[in-house]
Amino acid sequence: MDTARISALISESNILTSAEREYWTQSLPKMNPEQLAKLEQILVKAQQIPWTEHVQKYFSFITKSAKSYVAGATK
């Protein structure tokens, strides 16, 4: 099993948080071939969801807006 490919899929995934990316990257060496195959399958399917990138952009926008609001409120 090509863990480098799975690691790249983890890094590029729009469905994982940074904490989840870290967890899965650290878990790769402990996983058996069936688990690796299943994780790869899930990450590949997730790439094919057209709205995933739009949702990620939306949440990034909301996060930036909230930070701006909080920064303005503390002044």
Residue frames as a rotation matrix with the C-alpha (Angstrom) as fourth column:
MET 1
0.582 0.813 0.000 0.00
0.813 -0.582 0.000 0.00
0.000 0.000 -1.000 0.00
ASP 2
-0.284 -0.676 0.680 1.31
0.681 -0.642 -0.354 3.42
0.675 0.363 0.642 -0.98
THR 3
0.206 0.358 -0.911 1.21
0.945 -0.315 0.090 5.42
-0.255 -0.879 -0.403 2.25
ALA 4
-0.795 -0.505 -0.337 2.76
0.385 -0.849 0.363 8.42
-0.469 0.159 0.869 0.49
ARG 5
-0.717 0.613 0.331 -0.35
0.215 -0.257 0.942 8.66
0.663 0.747 0.052 -1.73
ILE 6
0.226 0.832 -0.506 -2.66
0.815 0.123 0.566 8.37
0.534 -0.540 -0.650 1.28
SER 7
-0.199 -0.400 -0.895 -0.62
0.832 -0.551 0.061 10.95
-0.517 -0.733 0.442 3.15
ALA 8
-0.985 -0.145 0.091 -1.01
0.171 -0.773 0.611 13.33
-0.018 0.617 0.787 0.19
LEU 9
-0.301 0.949 0.089 -4.77
0.411 0.045 0.910 12.68
0.860 0.311 -0.404 0.12
ILE 10
0.209 0.315 -0.926 -4.94
0.978 -0.064 0.199 13.48
0.003 -0.947 -0.321 3.82
SER 11
-0.594 -0.565 -0.573 -3.00
0.578 -0.795 0.185 16.73
-0.560 -0.221 0.799 3.35
GLU 12
-0.982 0.169 0.090 -5.20
-0.028 -0.589 0.808 17.83
0.189 0.790 0.583 0.44
SER 13
-0.462 0.863 -0.202 -8.54
0.825 0.502 0.259 16.78
0.325 -0.047 -0.944 1.94
ASN 14
-0.632 0.357 0.688 -11.24
-0.263 -0.934 0.243 19.41
0.729 -0.028 0.684 2.30
ILE 15
0.409 0.887 -0.213 -13.27
-0.117 0.283 0.952 17.27
0.905 -0.364 0.219 4.70
LEU 16
0.296 -0.385 -0.874 -10.64
0.866 0.494 0.076 16.98
0.402 -0.779 0.480 7.43
THR 17
0.985 -0.081 0.153 -9.73
-0.145 -0.871 0.469 19.52
0.096 -0.484 -0.870 10.07
SER 18
0.190 -0.982 0.013 -6.07
-0.690 -0.143 -0.710 20.14
0.699 0.126 -0.704 10.86
ALA 19
-0.151 -0.195 0.969 -6.42
-0.916 0.397 -0.063 18.00
-0.373 -0.897 -0.239 14.00
GLU 20
0.736 0.479 0.479 -7.92
-0.256 0.851 -0.458 15.16
-0.627 0.215 0.749 11.94
ARG 21
0.775 -0.534 -0.338 -5.15
-0.351 0.081 -0.933 15.47
0.526 0.841 -0.125 9.36
GLU 22
-0.158 -0.871 0.465 -2.57
-0.923 -0.037 -0.382 15.16
0.350 -0.489 -0.799 12.12
TYR 23
0.134 0.303 0.943 -4.37
-0.713 0.691 -0.121 12.16
-0.688 -0.656 0.309 13.66
TRP 24
0.937 0.309 0.161 -4.64
-0.117 0.715 -0.689 10.25
-0.328 0.627 0.706 10.39
THR 25
0.532 -0.819 -0.213 -1.07
-0.528 -0.125 -0.840 11.05
0.661 0.559 -0.500 9.34
GLN 26
-0.307 -0.651 0.694 0.23
-0.950 0.164 -0.267 9.74
0.060 -0.741 -0.669 12.68
SER 27
0.268 0.530 0.804 -2.03
-0.589 0.751 -0.299 6.67
-0.762 -0.394 0.514 12.46
LEU 28
0.616 0.034 -0.787 -0.86
-0.766 0.259 -0.588 5.54
0.184 0.965 0.186 9.01
PRO 29
-0.402 -0.859 -0.317 2.11
-0.750 0.508 -0.424 3.44
0.525 0.067 -0.848 10.24
LYS 30
-0.739 0.149 0.656 -0.17
-0.494 0.543 -0.680 1.56
-0.458 -0.827 -0.328 12.66
MET 31
0.246 0.955 -0.164 -2.86
-0.790 0.100 -0.605 0.72
-0.561 0.279 0.779 10.09
ASN 32
-0.290 -0.265 0.920 -3.19
0.211 0.920 0.331 -2.62
-0.934 0.290 -0.211 8.32
PRO 33
-0.972 -0.198 0.129 -3.62
0.158 -0.142 0.977 -2.87
-0.175 0.970 0.169 4.53
GLU 34
-0.287 0.941 0.180 -7.42
0.905 0.204 0.374 -3.15
0.315 0.270 -0.910 4.73
GLN 35
0.345 0.376 -0.860 -7.66
0.722 -0.692 -0.013 -0.03
-0.600 -0.616 -0.510 6.89
LEU 36
-0.544 -0.633 -0.551 -5.34
0.073 -0.690 0.720 1.87
-0.836 0.351 0.422 4.56
ALA 37
-0.873 0.257 0.415 -7.40
0.465 0.182 0.866 0.84
0.147 0.949 -0.278 1.55
LYS 38
0.106 0.977 -0.184 -10.64
0.989 -0.085 0.121 1.94
0.102 -0.194 -0.976 3.23
LEU 39
0.159 -0.134 -0.978 -9.17
0.431 -0.882 0.191 5.31
-0.888 -0.452 -0.082 4.25
GLU 40
-0.854 -0.507 -0.119 -7.88
0.082 -0.358 0.930 5.86
-0.514 0.785 0.347 0.71
GLN 41
-0.562 0.725 0.397 -11.30
0.769 0.281 0.575 4.98
0.306 0.628 -0.715 -0.70
ILE 42
0.352 0.712 -0.607 -13.02
0.883 -0.468 -0.037 7.47
-0.311 -0.523 -0.794 1.62
LEU 43
-0.105 -0.479 -0.871 -10.58
0.174 -0.872 0.458 10.27
-0.979 -0.103 0.175 0.81
VAL 44
-0.952 -0.202 0.230 -10.85
0.241 -0.034 0.970 9.68
-0.189 0.979 0.081 -2.95
LYS 45
-0.186 0.963 0.196 -14.67
0.941 0.117 0.319 9.70
0.284 0.244 -0.927 -2.76
ALA 46
0.302 0.273 -0.913 -14.54
0.687 -0.727 0.010 12.92
-0.661 -0.630 -0.408 -0.74
GLN 47
-0.679 -0.619 -0.395 -12.54
0.129 -0.630 0.766 14.59
-0.723 0.468 0.508 -3.52
GLN 48
-0.842 0.368 0.394 -15.39
0.479 0.172 0.861 13.85
0.249 0.914 -0.321 -5.90
ILE 49
0.116 0.885 -0.452 -17.97
0.949 -0.233 -0.213 15.74
-0.294 -0.404 -0.866 -3.84
PRO 50
-0.105 -0.218 0.970 -18.41
0.750 -0.658 -0.067 19.00
0.653 0.721 0.233 -5.77
TRP 51
0.674 0.477 0.564 -19.63
0.065 -0.799 0.598 21.09
0.736 -0.367 -0.569 -2.86
THR 52
0.564 -0.482 -0.671 -16.78
0.826 0.334 0.454 20.21
0.005 -0.810 0.586 -0.51
GLU 53
-0.515 -0.827 0.224 -14.54
0.830 -0.547 -0.111 23.04
0.215 0.129 0.968 -1.71
HIS 54
-0.199 0.536 0.820 -17.41
0.071 -0.827 0.558 25.54
0.977 0.169 0.127 -1.57
VAL 55
0.817 0.489 -0.306 -18.26
0.292 0.108 0.950 24.53
0.498 -0.865 -0.055 1.98
GLN 56
0.151 -0.857 -0.493 -14.61
0.985 0.091 0.144 24.87
-0.079 -0.508 0.858 2.99
LYS 57
-0.643 -0.363 0.674 -14.46
0.508 -0.861 0.022 28.38
0.573 0.357 0.738 1.50
TYR 58
0.294 0.851 0.434 -17.67
0.031 -0.463 0.886 29.29
0.955 -0.247 -0.163 3.32
PHE 59
0.806 -0.009 -0.592 -16.31
0.575 0.252 0.779 28.16
0.142 -0.968 0.208 6.69
SER 60
-0.297 -0.954 -0.045 -13.04
0.953 -0.294 -0.066 30.00
0.050 -0.062 0.997 6.03
PHE 61
-0.411 0.247 0.877 -15.04
0.210 -0.911 0.355 33.15
0.887 0.330 0.323 5.30
ILE 62
0.686 0.728 -0.005 -17.10
0.117 -0.102 0.988 32.74
0.719 -0.678 -0.155 8.48
THR 63
0.446 -0.609 -0.655 -13.94
0.894 0.271 0.357 32.20
-0.040 -0.745 0.666 10.56
LYS 64
-0.602 -0.699 0.386 -12.28
0.734 -0.674 -0.077 35.32
0.314 0.237 0.919 9.13
SER 65
-0.076 0.673 0.736 -15.44
0.034 -0.736 0.676 37.36
0.997 0.076 0.033 9.70
ALA 66
0.816 0.388 -0.428 -15.72
0.386 0.184 0.904 36.20
0.430 -0.903 0.001 13.29
LYS 67
0.025 -0.894 -0.447 -12.08
0.995 -0.022 0.099 37.03
-0.098 -0.447 0.889 13.97
SER 68
-0.631 -0.213 0.746 -12.53
0.439 -0.891 0.117 40.49
0.640 0.401 0.655 12.47
TYR 69
0.362 0.866 0.343 -15.63
0.032 -0.380 0.924 41.07
0.931 -0.324 -0.166 14.57
VAL 70
0.735 -0.136 -0.665 -13.89
0.671 0.289 0.683 39.96
0.100 -0.948 0.304 17.76
ALA 71
-0.370 -0.929 -0.001 -10.84
0.927 -0.369 -0.068 42.10
0.062 -0.026 0.998 16.97
GLY 72
-0.467 0.267 0.843 -13.10
0.169 -0.909 0.381 45.11
0.868 0.321 0.379 16.39
ALA 73
0.605 0.794 -0.050 -15.09
0.145 -0.049 0.988 44.49
0.783 -0.605 -0.145 19.55
THR 74
0.495 -0.482 -0.723 -11.99
0.869 0.260 0.422 44.41
-0.016 -0.837 0.548 21.76
LYS 75
-0.479 -0.705 0.522 -10.74
0.719 -0.657 -0.228 47.82
0.504 0.266 0.822 20.61
